[in-house]
Amino acid sequence: MDFKKATDELFARIAHEDLAKALGVSVASIRQARLAPGALAHREPPTNWERTTAKLAEQRAERLIRLASNLRK
């Protein structure tokens, strides 16, 4: 693994689009749910957001652990 590949993986992030796709909702729905509760455009988070967000976090953590392991070899 070279420096560029390693840092690309390190700097990769989970975007609004990734969560929206995993939840089967629009990006706008994600953005509105992230607004302050008093904001006019605020909406409730999508159903099952906790489980889906946890899954995405676990997948990201696994990728970072693999990266660290590969770099230590």
mmCIF file of the N, C-alpha and C atoms, coordinates in Angstrom:
data_MODEL
# 
_entry.id   MODEL 
# 
loop_
_atom_site.group_PDB 
_atom_site.id 
_atom_site.type_symbol 
_atom_site.label_atom_id 
_atom_site.label_alt_id 
_atom_site.label_comp_id 
_atom_site.label_asym_id 
_atom_site.label_entity_id 
_atom_site.label_seq_id 
_atom_site.pdbx_PDB_ins_code 
_atom_site.Cartn_x 
_atom_site.Cartn_y 
_atom_site.Cartn_z 
_atom_site.occupancy 
_atom_site.B_iso_or_equiv 
_atom_site.pdbx_formal_charge 
_atom_site.auth_seq_id 
_atom_site.auth_comp_id 
_atom_site.auth_asym_id 
_atom_site.auth_atom_id 
_atom_site.pdbx_PDB_model_num 
ATOM 1   N N  . MET A 1 1  ? 0.856   -1.166 0.000  1.00 0.00 ? 1  MET A N  1 
ATOM 2   C CA . MET A 1 1  ? 0.000   0.000  0.000  1.00 0.00 ? 1  MET A CA 1 
ATOM 3   C C  . MET A 1 1  ? 0.906   1.234  0.000  1.00 0.00 ? 1  MET A C  1 
ATOM 4   N N  . ASP A 1 2  ? 0.564   2.208  -0.854 1.00 0.00 ? 2  ASP A N  1 
ATOM 5   C CA . ASP A 1 2  ? 1.375   3.416  -0.904 1.00 0.00 ? 2  ASP A CA 1 
ATOM 6   C C  . ASP A 1 2  ? 0.714   4.550  -0.098 1.00 0.00 ? 2  ASP A C  1 
ATOM 7   N N  . PHE A 1 3  ? 1.439   5.651  0.053  1.00 0.00 ? 3  PHE A N  1 
ATOM 8   C CA . PHE A 1 3  ? 0.986   6.786  0.850  1.00 0.00 ? 3  PHE A CA 1 
ATOM 9   C C  . PHE A 1 3  ? -0.362  7.319  0.382  1.00 0.00 ? 3  PHE A C  1 
ATOM 10  N N  . LYS A 1 4  ? -0.529  7.468  -0.921 1.00 0.00 ? 4  LYS A N  1 
ATOM 11  C CA . LYS A 1 4  ? -1.777  8.028  -1.467 1.00 0.00 ? 4  LYS A CA 1 
ATOM 12  C C  . LYS A 1 4  ? -2.959  7.129  -1.135 1.00 0.00 ? 4  LYS A C  1 
ATOM 13  N N  . LYS A 1 5  ? -2.828  5.819  -1.367 1.00 0.00 ? 5  LYS A N  1 
ATOM 14  C CA . LYS A 1 5  ? -3.928  4.892  -1.081 1.00 0.00 ? 5  LYS A CA 1 
ATOM 15  C C  . LYS A 1 5  ? -4.260  4.887  0.412  1.00 0.00 ? 5  LYS A C  1 
ATOM 16  N N  . ALA A 1 6  ? -3.229  4.879  1.238  1.00 0.00 ? 6  ALA A N  1 
ATOM 17  C CA . ALA A 1 6  ? -3.450  4.847  2.686  1.00 0.00 ? 6  ALA A CA 1 
ATOM 18  C C  . ALA A 1 6  ? -4.160  6.112  3.160  1.00 0.00 ? 6  ALA A C  1 
ATOM 19  N N  . THR A 1 7  ? -3.709  7.254  2.683  1.00 0.00 ? 7  THR A N  1 
ATOM 20  C CA . THR A 1 7  ? -4.329  8.499  3.145  1.00 0.00 ? 7  THR A CA 1 
ATOM 21  C C  . THR A 1 7  ? -5.698  8.718  2.516  1.00 0.00 ? 7  THR A C  1 
ATOM 22  N N  . ASP A 1 8  ? -5.922  8.217  1.319  1.00 0.00 ? 8  ASP A N  1 
ATOM 23  C CA . ASP A 1 8  ? -7.272  8.274  0.732  1.00 0.00 ? 8  ASP A CA 1 
ATOM 24  C C  . ASP A 1 8  ? -8.258  7.532  1.636  1.00 0.00 ? 8  ASP A C  1 
ATOM 25  N N  . GLU A 1 9  ? -7.856  6.348  2.093  1.00 0.00 ? 9  GLU A N  1 
ATOM 26  C CA . GLU A 1 9  ? -8.724  5.558  2.965  1.00 0.00 ? 9  GLU A CA 1 
ATOM 27  C C  . GLU A 1 9  ? -8.896  6.241  4.319  1.00 0.00 ? 9  GLU A C  1 
ATOM 28  N N  . LEU A 1 10 ? -7.823  6.790  4.849  1.00 0.00 ? 10 LEU A N  1 
ATOM 29  C CA . LEU A 1 10 ? -7.883  7.473  6.135  1.00 0.00 ? 10 LEU A CA 1 
ATOM 30  C C  . LEU A 1 10 ? -8.816  8.683  6.085  1.00 0.00 ? 10 LEU A C  1 
ATOM 31  N N  . PHE A 1 11 ? -8.770  9.438  5.001  1.00 0.00 ? 11 PHE A N  1 
ATOM 32  C CA . PHE A 1 11 ? -9.552  10.664 4.887  1.00 0.00 ? 11 PHE A CA 1 
ATOM 33  C C  . PHE A 1 11 ? -10.967 10.444 4.356  1.00 0.00 ? 11 PHE A C  1 
ATOM 34  N N  . ALA A 1 12 ? -11.271 9.229  3.947  1.00 0.00 ? 12 ALA A N  1 
ATOM 35  C CA . ALA A 1 12 ? -12.618 8.941  3.431  1.00 0.00 ? 12 ALA A CA 1 
ATOM 36  C C  . ALA A 1 12 ? -13.642 9.202  4.538  1.00 0.00 ? 12 ALA A C  1 
ATOM 37  N N  . ARG A 1 13 ? -14.810 9.647  4.151  1.00 0.00 ? 13 ARG A N  1 
ATOM 38  C CA . ARG A 1 13 ? -15.834 9.950  5.150  1.00 0.00 ? 13 ARG A CA 1 
ATOM 39  C C  . ARG A 1 13 ? -17.170 9.386  4.727  1.00 0.00 ? 13 ARG A C  1 
ATOM 40  N N  . ILE A 1 14 ? -18.053 9.335  5.668  1.00 0.00 ? 14 ILE A N  1 
ATOM 41  C CA . ILE A 1 14 ? -19.432 8.955  5.391  1.00 0.00 ? 14 ILE A CA 1 
ATOM 42  C C  . ILE A 1 14 ? -20.182 10.253 5.124  1.00 0.00 ? 14 ILE A C  1 
ATOM 43  N N  . ALA A 1 15 ? -20.819 10.347 3.987  1.00 0.00 ? 15 ALA A N  1 
ATOM 44  C CA . ALA A 1 15 ? -21.490 11.577 3.579  1.00 0.00 ? 15 ALA A CA 1 
ATOM 45  C C  . ALA A 1 15 ? -22.999 11.479 3.800  1.00 0.00 ? 15 ALA A C  1 
ATOM 46  N N  . HIS A 1 16 ? -23.639 12.626 3.711  1.00 0.00 ? 16 HIS A N  1 
ATOM 47  C CA . HIS A 1 16 ? -25.102 12.668 3.791  1.00 0.00 ? 16 HIS A CA 1 
ATOM 48  C C  . HIS A 1 16 ? -25.719 11.675 2.805  1.00 0.00 ? 16 HIS A C  1 
ATOM 49  N N  . GLU A 1 17 ? -25.121 11.617 1.616  1.00 0.00 ? 17 GLU A N  1 
ATOM 50  C CA . GLU A 1 17 ? -25.640 10.738 0.564  1.00 0.00 ? 17 GLU A CA 1 
ATOM 51  C C  . GLU A 1 17 ? -25.581 9.267  0.976  1.00 0.00 ? 17 GLU A C  1 
ATOM 52  N N  . ASP A 1 18 ? -24.523 8.876  1.660  1.00 0.00 ? 18 ASP A N  1 
ATOM 53  C CA . ASP A 1 18 ? -24.370 7.484  2.100  1.00 0.00 ? 18 ASP A CA 1 
ATOM 54  C C  . ASP A 1 18 ? -25.462 7.098  3.095  1.00 0.00 ? 18 ASP A C  1 
ATOM 55  N N  . LEU A 1 19 ? -25.702 7.964  4.065  1.00 0.00 ? 19 LEU A N  1 
ATOM 56  C CA . LEU A 1 19 ? -26.740 7.683  5.058  1.00 0.00 ? 19 LEU A CA 1 
ATOM 57  C C  . LEU A 1 19 ? -28.122 7.697  4.421  1.00 0.00 ? 19 LEU A C  1 
ATOM 58  N N  . ALA A 1 20 ? -28.363 8.663  3.545  1.00 0.00 ? 20 ALA A N  1 
ATOM 59  C CA . ALA A 1 20 ? -29.664 8.739  2.872  1.00 0.00 ? 20 ALA A CA 1 
ATOM 60  C C  . ALA A 1 20 ? -29.937 7.465  2.074  1.00 0.00 ? 20 ALA A C  1 
ATOM 61  N N  . LYS A 1 21 ? -28.935 6.998  1.343  1.00 0.00 ? 21 LYS A N  1 
ATOM 62  C CA . LYS A 1 21 ? -29.105 5.777  0.548  1.00 0.00 ? 21 LYS A CA 1 
ATOM 63  C C  . LYS A 1 21 ? -29.376 4.579  1.454  1.00 0.00 ? 21 LYS A C  1 
ATOM 64  N N  . ALA A 1 22 ? -28.616 4.460  2.537  1.00 0.00 ? 22 ALA A N  1 
ATOM 65  C CA . ALA A 1 22 ? -28.784 3.325  3.455  1.00 0.00 ? 22 ALA A CA 1 
ATOM 66  C C  . ALA A 1 22 ? -30.167 3.326  4.106  1.00 0.00 ? 22 ALA A C  1 
ATOM 67  N N  . LEU A 1 23 ? -30.714 4.520  4.336  1.00 0.00 ? 23 LEU A N  1 
ATOM 68  C CA . LEU A 1 23 ? -32.039 4.633  4.958  1.00 0.00 ? 23 LEU A CA 1 
ATOM 69  C C  . LEU A 1 23 ? -33.176 4.656  3.947  1.00 0.00 ? 23 LEU A C  1 
ATOM 70  N N  . GLY A 1 24 ? -32.842 4.801  2.670  1.00 0.00 ? 24 GLY A N  1 
ATOM 71  C CA . GLY A 1 24 ? -33.870 4.856  1.637  1.00 0.00 ? 24 GLY A CA 1 
ATOM 72  C C  . GLY A 1 24 ? -34.661 6.165  1.658  1.00 0.00 ? 24 GLY A C  1 
ATOM 73  N N  . VAL A 1 25 ? -33.965 7.253  2.009  1.00 0.00 ? 25 VAL A N  1 
ATOM 74  C CA . VAL A 1 25 ? -34.613 8.568  2.049  1.00 0.00 ? 25 VAL A CA 1 
ATOM 75  C C  . VAL A 1 25 ? -33.789 9.547  1.225  1.00 0.00 ? 25 VAL A C  1 
ATOM 76  N N  . SER A 1 26 ? -34.283 10.756 1.113  1.00 0.00 ? 26 SER A N  1 
ATOM 77  C CA . SER A 1 26 ? -33.564 11.779 0.353  1.00 0.00 ? 26 SER A CA 1 
ATOM 78  C C  . SER A 1 26 ? -32.476 12.426 1.211  1.00 0.00 ? 26 SER A C  1 
ATOM 79  N N  . VAL A 1 27 ? -31.510 13.017 0.542  1.00 0.00 ? 27 VAL A N  1 
ATOM 80  C CA . VAL A 1 27 ? -30.469 13.763 1.231  1.00 0.00 ? 27 VAL A CA 1 
ATOM 81  C C  . VAL A 1 27 ? -31.094 14.934 1.983  1.00 0.00 ? 27 VAL A C  1 
ATOM 82  N N  . ALA A 1 28 ? -32.104 15.542 1.398  1.00 0.00 ? 28 ALA A N  1 
ATOM 83  C CA . ALA A 1 28 ? -32.789 16.656 2.055  1.00 0.00 ? 28 ALA A CA 1 
ATOM 84  C C  . ALA A 1 28 ? -33.386 16.215 3.395  1.00 0.00 ? 28 ALA A C  1 
ATOM 85  N N  . SER A 1 29 ? -33.917 15.011 3.448  1.00 0.00 ? 29 SER A N  1 
ATOM 86  C CA . SER A 1 29 ? -34.474 14.494 4.706  1.00 0.00 ? 29 SER A CA 1 
ATOM 87  C C  . SER A 1 29 ? -33.400 14.390 5.782  1.00 0.00 ? 29 SER A C  1 
ATOM 88  N N  . ILE A 1 30 ? -32.210 13.948 5.395  1.00 0.00 ? 30 ILE A N  1 
ATOM 89  C CA . ILE A 1 30 ? -31.101 13.846 6.343  1.00 0.00 ? 30 ILE A CA 1 
ATOM 90  C C  . ILE A 1 30 ? -30.714 15.234 6.827  1.00 0.00 ? 30 ILE A C  1 
ATOM 91  N N  . ARG A 1 31 ? -30.584 16.154 5.905  1.00 0.00 ? 31 ARG A N  1 
ATOM 92  C CA . ARG A 1 31 ? -30.180 17.518 6.275  1.00 0.00 ? 31 ARG A CA 1 
ATOM 93  C C  . ARG A 1 31 ? -31.215 18.181 7.168  1.00 0.00 ? 31 ARG A C  1 
ATOM 94  N N  . GLN A 1 32 ? -32.481 17.979 6.861  1.00 0.00 ? 32 GLN A N  1 
ATOM 95  C CA . GLN A 1 32 ? -33.535 18.586 7.680  1.00 0.00 ? 32 GLN A CA 1 
ATOM 96  C C  . GLN A 1 32 ? -33.574 17.982 9.080  1.00 0.00 ? 32 GLN A C  1 
ATOM 97  N N  . ALA A 1 33 ? -33.320 16.703 9.192  1.00 0.00 ? 33 ALA A N  1 
ATOM 98  C CA . ALA A 1 33 ? -33.322 16.051 10.499 1.00 0.00 ? 33 ALA A CA 1 
ATOM 99  C C  . ALA A 1 33 ? -32.139 16.509 11.350 1.00 0.00 ? 33 ALA A C  1 
ATOM 100 N N  . ARG A 1 34 ? -31.088 16.987 10.712 1.00 0.00 ? 34 ARG A N  1 
ATOM 101 C CA . ARG A 1 34 ? -29.911 17.462 11.434 1.00 0.00 ? 34 ARG A CA 1 
ATOM 102 C C  . ARG A 1 34 ? -30.042 18.909 11.899 1.00 0.00 ? 34 ARG A C  1 
ATOM 103 N N  . LEU A 1 35 ? -31.041 19.600 11.427 1.00 0.00 ? 35 LEU A N  1 
ATOM 104 C CA . LEU A 1 35 ? -31.254 20.994 11.845 1.00 0.00 ? 35 LEU A CA 1 
ATOM 105 C C  . LEU A 1 35 ? -31.642 21.053 13.323 1.00 0.00 ? 35 LEU A C  1 
ATOM 106 N N  . ALA A 1 36 ? -31.425 22.196 13.907 1.00 0.00 ? 36 ALA A N  1 
ATOM 107 C CA . ALA A 1 36 ? -31.846 22.405 15.299 1.00 0.00 ? 36 ALA A CA 1 
ATOM 108 C C  . ALA A 1 36 ? -33.354 22.191 15.396 1.00 0.00 ? 36 ALA A C  1 
ATOM 109 N N  . PRO A 1 37 ? -33.816 21.580 16.485 1.00 0.00 ? 37 PRO A N  1 
ATOM 110 C CA . PRO A 1 37 ? -35.247 21.285 16.633 1.00 0.00 ? 37 PRO A CA 1 
ATOM 111 C C  . PRO A 1 37 ? -36.164 22.497 16.448 1.00 0.00 ? 37 PRO A C  1 
ATOM 112 N N  . GLY A 1 38 ? -35.698 23.681 16.775 1.00 0.00 ? 38 GLY A N  1 
ATOM 113 C CA . GLY A 1 38 ? -36.532 24.869 16.627 1.00 0.00 ? 38 GLY A CA 1 
ATOM 114 C C  . GLY A 1 38 ? -36.551 25.460 15.233 1.00 0.00 ? 38 GLY A C  1 
ATOM 115 N N  . ALA A 1 39 ? -35.720 24.944 14.338 1.00 0.00 ? 39 ALA A N  1 
ATOM 116 C CA . ALA A 1 39 ? -35.651 25.481 12.979 1.00 0.00 ? 39 ALA A CA 1 
ATOM 117 C C  . ALA A 1 39 ? -36.928 25.166 12.218 1.00 0.00 ? 39 ALA A C  1 
ATOM 118 N N  . LEU A 1 40 ? -37.322 26.087 11.382 1.00 0.00 ? 40 LEU A N  1 
ATOM 119 C CA . LEU A 1 40 ? -38.566 25.951 10.627 1.00 0.00 ? 40 LEU A CA 1 
ATOM 120 C C  . LEU A 1 40 ? -38.581 24.705 9.732  1.00 0.00 ? 40 LEU A C  1 
ATOM 121 N N  . ALA A 1 41 ? -37.444 24.388 9.133  1.00 0.00 ? 41 ALA A N  1 
ATOM 122 C CA . ALA A 1 41 ? -37.379 23.251 8.201  1.00 0.00 ? 41 ALA A CA 1 
ATOM 123 C C  . ALA A 1 41 ? -37.045 21.927 8.898  1.00 0.00 ? 41 ALA A C  1 
ATOM 124 N N  . HIS A 1 42 ? -36.891 21.923 10.222 1.00 0.00 ? 42 HIS A N  1 
ATOM 125 C CA . HIS A 1 42 ? -36.530 20.699 10.936 1.00 0.00 ? 42 HIS A CA 1 
ATOM 126 C C  . HIS A 1 42 ? -37.582 19.613 10.727 1.00 0.00 ? 42 HIS A C  1 
ATOM 127 N N  . ARG A 1 43 ? -37.093 18.389 10.534 1.00 0.00 ? 43 ARG A N  1 
ATOM 128 C CA . ARG A 1 43 ? -37.959 17.210 10.422 1.00 0.00 ? 43 ARG A CA 1 
ATOM 129 C C  . ARG A 1 43 ? -37.430 16.144 11.365 1.00 0.00 ? 43 ARG A C  1 
ATOM 130 N N  . GLU A 1 44 ? -38.282 15.211 11.734 1.00 0.00 ? 44 GLU A N  1 
ATOM 131 C CA . GLU A 1 44 ? -37.864 14.091 12.580 1.00 0.00 ? 44 GLU A CA 1 
ATOM 132 C C  . GLU A 1 44 ? -36.916 13.190 11.791 1.00 0.00 ? 44 GLU A C  1 
ATOM 133 N N  . PRO A 1 45 ? -35.984 12.540 12.470 1.00 0.00 ? 45 PRO A N  1 
ATOM 134 C CA . PRO A 1 45 ? -35.078 11.617 11.777 1.00 0.00 ? 45 PRO A CA 1 
ATOM 135 C C  . PRO A 1 45 ? -35.849 10.439 11.168 1.00 0.00 ? 45 PRO A C  1 
ATOM 136 N N  . PRO A 1 46 ? -35.292 9.847  10.120 1.00 0.00 ? 46 PRO A N  1 
ATOM 137 C CA . PRO A 1 46 ? -35.939 8.691  9.500  1.00 0.00 ? 46 PRO A CA 1 
ATOM 138 C C  . PRO A 1 46 ? -36.047 7.515  10.478 1.00 0.00 ? 46 PRO A C  1 
ATOM 139 N N  . THR A 1 47 ? -37.012 6.673  10.238 1.00 0.00 ? 47 THR A N  1 
ATOM 140 C CA . THR A 1 47 ? -37.192 5.464  11.029 1.00 0.00 ? 47 THR A CA 1 
ATOM 141 C C  . THR A 1 47 ? -35.951 4.592  10.932 1.00 0.00 ? 47 THR A C  1 
ATOM 142 N N  . ASN A 1 48 ? -35.609 3.935  12.023 1.00 0.00 ? 48 ASN A N  1 
ATOM 143 C CA . ASN A 1 48 ? -34.455 3.020  12.093 1.00 0.00 ? 48 ASN A CA 1 
ATOM 144 C C  . ASN A 1 48 ? -33.114 3.713  11.886 1.00 0.00 ? 48 ASN A C  1 
ATOM 145 N N  . TRP A 1 49 ? -33.053 5.025  12.104 1.00 0.00 ? 49 TRP A N  1 
ATOM 146 C CA . TRP A 1 49 ? -31.791 5.730  11.875 1.00 0.00 ? 49 TRP A CA 1 
ATOM 147 C C  . TRP A 1 49 ? -30.690 5.228  12.801 1.00 0.00 ? 49 TRP A C  1 
ATOM 148 N N  . GLU A 1 50 ? -31.038 4.833  14.026 1.00 0.00 ? 50 GLU A N  1 
ATOM 149 C CA . GLU A 1 50 ? -30.017 4.395  14.971 1.00 0.00 ? 50 GLU A CA 1 
ATOM 150 C C  . GLU A 1 50 ? -29.293 3.136  14.484 1.00 0.00 ? 50 GLU A C  1 
ATOM 151 N N  . ARG A 1 51 ? -30.058 2.134  14.095 1.00 0.00 ? 51 ARG A N  1 
ATOM 152 C CA . ARG A 1 51 ? -29.472 0.868  13.639 1.00 0.00 ? 51 ARG A CA 1 
ATOM 153 C C  . ARG A 1 51 ? -28.642 1.071  12.369 1.00 0.00 ? 51 ARG A C  1 
ATOM 154 N N  . THR A 1 52 ? -29.169 1.853  11.443 1.00 0.00 ? 52 THR A N  1 
ATOM 155 C CA . THR A 1 52 ? -28.469 2.088  10.187 1.00 0.00 ? 52 THR A CA 1 
ATOM 156 C C  . THR A 1 52 ? -27.198 2.897  10.404 1.00 0.00 ? 52 THR A C  1 
ATOM 157 N N  . THR A 1 53 ? -27.260 3.907  11.252 1.00 0.00 ? 53 THR A N  1 
ATOM 158 C CA . THR A 1 53 ? -26.086 4.719  11.547 1.00 0.00 ? 53 THR A CA 1 
ATOM 159 C C  . THR A 1 53 ? -25.026 3.884  12.250 1.00 0.00 ? 53 THR A C  1 
ATOM 160 N N  . ALA A 1 54 ? -25.439 3.033  13.166 1.00 0.00 ? 54 ALA A N  1 
ATOM 161 C CA . ALA A 1 54 ? -24.499 2.144  13.854 1.00 0.00 ? 54 ALA A CA 1 
ATOM 162 C C  . ALA A 1 54 ? -23.808 1.212  12.857 1.00 0.00 ? 54 ALA A C  1 
ATOM 163 N N  . LYS A 1 55 ? -24.567 0.684  11.915 1.00 0.00 ? 55 LYS A N  1 
ATOM 164 C CA . LYS A 1 55 ? -23.990 -0.217 10.915 1.00 0.00 ? 55 LYS A CA 1 
ATOM 165 C C  . LYS A 1 55 ? -22.946 0.508  10.067 1.00 0.00 ? 55 LYS A C  1 
ATOM 166 N N  . LEU A 1 56 ? -23.253 1.727  9.627  1.00 0.00 ? 56 LEU A N  1 
ATOM 167 C CA . LEU A 1 56 ? -22.290 2.499  8.843  1.00 0.00 ? 56 LEU A CA 1 
ATOM 168 C C  . LEU A 1 56 ? -21.040 2.810  9.668  1.00 0.00 ? 56 LEU A C  1 
ATOM 169 N N  . ALA A 1 57 ? -21.220 3.129  10.935 1.00 0.00 ? 57 ALA A N  1 
ATOM 170 C CA . ALA A 1 57 ? -20.083 3.412  11.815 1.00 0.00 ? 57 ALA A CA 1 
ATOM 171 C C  . ALA A 1 57 ? -19.214 2.164  11.987 1.00 0.00 ? 57 ALA A C  1 
ATOM 172 N N  . GLU A 1 58 ? -19.838 1.012  12.158 1.00 0.00 ? 58 GLU A N  1 
ATOM 173 C CA . GLU A 1 58 ? -19.091 -0.244 12.300 1.00 0.00 ? 58 GLU A CA 1 
ATOM 174 C C  . GLU A 1 58 ? -18.309 -0.564 11.034 1.00 0.00 ? 58 GLU A C  1 
ATOM 175 N N  . GLN A 1 59 ? -18.938 -0.347 9.879  1.00 0.00 ? 59 GLN A N  1 
ATOM 176 C CA . GLN A 1 59 ? -18.251 -0.610 8.619  1.00 0.00 ? 59 GLN A CA 1 
ATOM 177 C C  . GLN A 1 59 ? -17.039 0.309  8.470  1.00 0.00 ? 59 GLN A C  1 
ATOM 178 N N  . ARG A 1 60 ? -17.202 1.576  8.831  1.00 0.00 ? 60 ARG A N  1 
ATOM 179 C CA . ARG A 1 60 ? -16.094 2.537  8.753  1.00 0.00 ? 60 ARG A CA 1 
ATOM 180 C C  . ARG A 1 60 ? -14.974 2.126  9.712  1.00 0.00 ? 60 ARG A C  1 
ATOM 181 N N  . ALA A 1 61 ? -15.347 1.728  10.914 1.00 0.00 ? 61 ALA A N  1 
ATOM 182 C CA . ALA A 1 61 ? -14.352 1.304  11.902 1.00 0.00 ? 61 ALA A CA 1 
ATOM 183 C C  . ALA A 1 61 ? -13.578 0.091  11.398 1.00 0.00 ? 61 ALA A C  1 
ATOM 184 N N  . GLU A 1 62 ? -14.267 -0.863 10.798 1.00 0.00 ? 62 GLU A N  1 
ATOM 185 C CA . GLU A 1 62 ? -13.608 -2.054 10.266 1.00 0.00 ? 62 GLU A CA 1 
ATOM 186 C C  . GLU A 1 62 ? -12.609 -1.686 9.172  1.00 0.00 ? 62 GLU A C  1 
ATOM 187 N N  . ARG A 1 63 ? -12.979 -0.742 8.309  1.00 0.00 ? 63 ARG A N  1 
ATOM 188 C CA . ARG A 1 63 ? -12.056 -0.314 7.247  1.00 0.00 ? 63 ARG A CA 1 
ATOM 189 C C  . ARG A 1 63 ? -10.811 0.340  7.849  1.00 0.00 ? 63 ARG A C  1 
ATOM 190 N N  . LEU A 1 64 ? -10.987 1.151  8.881  1.00 0.00 ? 64 LEU A N  1 
ATOM 191 C CA . LEU A 1 64 ? -9.841  1.804  9.515  1.00 0.00 ? 64 LEU A CA 1 
ATOM 192 C C  . LEU A 1 64 ? -8.956  0.801  10.242 1.00 0.00 ? 64 LEU A C  1 
ATOM 193 N N  . ILE A 1 65 ? -9.549  -0.184 10.870 1.00 0.00 ? 65 ILE A N  1 
ATOM 194 C CA . ILE A 1 65 ? -8.762  -1.223 11.540 1.00 0.00 ? 65 ILE A CA 1 
ATOM 195 C C  . ILE A 1 65 ? -7.957  -2.014 10.514 1.00 0.00 ? 65 ILE A C  1 
ATOM 196 N N  . ARG A 1 66 ? -8.573  -2.343 9.376  1.00 0.00 ? 66 ARG A N  1 
ATOM 197 C CA . ARG A 1 66 ? -7.841  -3.043 8.311  1.00 0.00 ? 66 ARG A CA 1 
ATOM 198 C C  . ARG A 1 66 ? -6.692  -2.191 7.795  1.00 0.00 ? 66 ARG A C  1 
ATOM 199 N N  . LEU A 1 67 ? -6.939  -0.888 7.623  1.00 0.00 ? 67 LEU A N  1 
ATOM 200 C CA . LEU A 1 67 ? -5.897  0.022  7.160  1.00 0.00 ? 67 LEU A CA 1 
ATOM 201 C C  . LEU A 1 67 ? -4.732  0.012  8.148  1.00 0.00 ? 67 LEU A C  1 
ATOM 202 N N  . ALA A 1 68 ? -5.021  0.174  9.416  1.00 0.00 ? 68 ALA A N  1 
ATOM 203 C CA . ALA A 1 68 ? -3.964  0.181  10.429 1.00 0.00 ? 68 ALA A CA 1 
ATOM 204 C C  . ALA A 1 68 ? -3.184  -1.123 10.418 1.00 0.00 ? 68 ALA A C  1 
ATOM 205 N N  . SER A 1 69 ? -3.886  -2.227 10.309 1.00 0.00 ? 69 SER A N  1 
ATOM 206 C CA . SER A 1 69 ? -3.236  -3.529 10.279 1.00 0.00 ? 69 SER A CA 1 
ATOM 207 C C  . SER A 1 69 ? -2.317  -3.648 9.063  1.00 0.00 ? 69 SER A C  1 
ATOM 208 N N  . ASN A 1 70 ? -2.789  -3.228 7.905  1.00 0.00 ? 70 ASN A N  1 
ATOM 209 C CA . ASN A 1 70 ? -1.976  -3.299 6.686  1.00 0.00 ? 70 ASN A CA 1 
ATOM 210 C C  . ASN A 1 70 ? -0.744  -2.404 6.789  1.00 0.00 ? 70 ASN A C  1 
ATOM 211 N N  . LEU A 1 71 ? -0.885  -1.259 7.419  1.00 0.00 ? 71 LEU A N  1 
ATOM 212 C CA . LEU A 1 71 ? 0.255   -0.340 7.533  1.00 0.00 ? 71 LEU A CA 1 
ATOM 213 C C  . LEU A 1 71 ? 1.294   -0.849 8.527  1.00 0.00 ? 71 LEU A C  1 
ATOM 214 N N  . ARG A 1 72 ? 0.884   -1.637 9.481  1.00 0.00 ? 72 ARG A N  1 
ATOM 215 C CA . ARG A 1 72 ? 1.825   -2.180 10.467 1.00 0.00 ? 72 ARG A CA 1 
ATOM 216 C C  . ARG A 1 72 ? 2.634   -3.353 9.921  1.00 0.00 ? 72 ARG A C  1 
ATOM 217 N N  . LYS A 1 73 ? 2.160   -3.962 8.852  1.00 0.00 ? 73 LYS A N  1 
ATOM 218 C CA . LYS A 1 73 ? 2.846   -5.143 8.290  1.00 0.00 ? 73 LYS A CA 1 
ATOM 219 C C  . LYS A 1 73 ? 4.164   -4.768 7.645  1.00 0.00 ? 73 LYS A C  1 
# 
